[in-house]
Amino acid sequence: MTITARLTRWVMQQWQVTGWFCRVMTPLACLTGMVVARKQAAFASGRRQAHHPGVPVIVVGNILVGGTGKTPVVIAVTQHLQALGMLPGILSRGYGSRRYPDPQVGAHDLDPDRFGDEPALINRQTGAPVAVHARRVRAATALLDAFPDIDVIVCDDGLQHLALARDIEIIVQDQRGIGNGHLLPAGPLREPATRLQQVAAVITNHRSRPLTLAGGPADSTFPHATRKAAIPVQGAPSSPLRIDMHIVAGQTRELNGSGRRTLAEWAELSADLRISAAAGIGQPDSFFSLLEQAGIRLQHRIGLADHFDYRASPFADLNTDIILVTAKDGVKCHHLGDARLWEVPIEAIFDPPEFPGVLLDALAKANSRR
C-alpha cells in the first residue's frame, strides 16, 4: 500500500470517531460550515442564479468524502433510461484527467487521461455521450451543443455544484453513514447531515456480498417499474426514498486478451496460482473483500490512491501470476501490456428492485413543476 493510501486510510479512521484529530480540526470545520451555509443561502435567496440546461437533470452525489459507489449508480440509472427509450448524456468533473480550459466532449473510446477514469468507464458501459469540466454548466452546454438529441442529463457527482439547476438529487452513502457527523476537516462531511432530508433518494451501499454473476448485467437488475413507489421530487415535503444497494461481480475479462473467467473459477485456481488484487478506488478494501468472499485467496492486496494514473506500472516488481483489478483501474491499464492483468466488472443490485425505474415518475413530476 502506498504512503498516500495509508494516510487516506488513517484519516478515514479518524473521521469515524470523535477523538483528538476531530477536536483539533473543529475550528476549521466551523469555517467550512460558514462557507457552505453562505453558498446555499446565496442560491436560495436568488443572489446567485442557477442555470438549467433545458432538459431534466439527475444529480448523483454524496455528502461524504471518499468513494461511496456513485459510479455503479450512474451506470444503472443511465442504462435504465436508455432501456426506456431516452437518450441520456453524462456530466462529470473528470477527476484524474488532465485539466483543459474548455469542456471535453466525446462518445466513443474515451481516453481516461483526457476525460478521467470514471467518465471513461461510464461511457464504455453505457455508450452515453460524456462532457467533462469543473464547471458543470459549461459542460452541460457543450454536451447539448454536440449532441442536441439528448433528452436527460445524469450528473456524476456535482451535488455541491449548485450553479447547475437540477430536477432530481440522489445521495449515495455507505456503511460509514455520516461518520462522526462533523464537517471537513474534523469529519468526512462536505455538507451538514440535514442535507440527506432534502433529496429525492438516499442509496446506502452495503458494498460486496458473496454473489457473482455468470456473465454481463442481469436483466432482472433493472426492471421496468412495477409499483408506484413514489420518489419525492426535490423540494417536496415528504421523506426521501431509502434504497439499499449491494455490489456484485460479473465475469472477469483478460485485459489484453480474450479470456473470461468467473470469480468461482478464480477461487478454485487460487489453490495453485498466486493471485493478487489491486484497486485505485476510494475504498480499496471493499474490492478485496468482494474477491475474498468469493473464495479467492489473495497473495497481495495492493491499495492504491483513488484515481491512480498508472503512467508507470506499480506491478513491475510484483512476483505473482495473476492480478485482478477493478474496472475503474482497467480502463487505464491497457497500455501497460501486462498479461497478468484481469478486470473485474461490477454492477449494482437495488432493494427495492424497481429503483431506478420509478425515477421516471419523479422526472414527470419535476417537469410538471417547471
Summary of the structure (lengths in Angstrom):
residues: 370
radius of gyration: 20.5
end to end distance: 49.6
largest distance: 65.3
contacts: 1258
relative contact order: 0.16
helix: 33%
strand: 23%
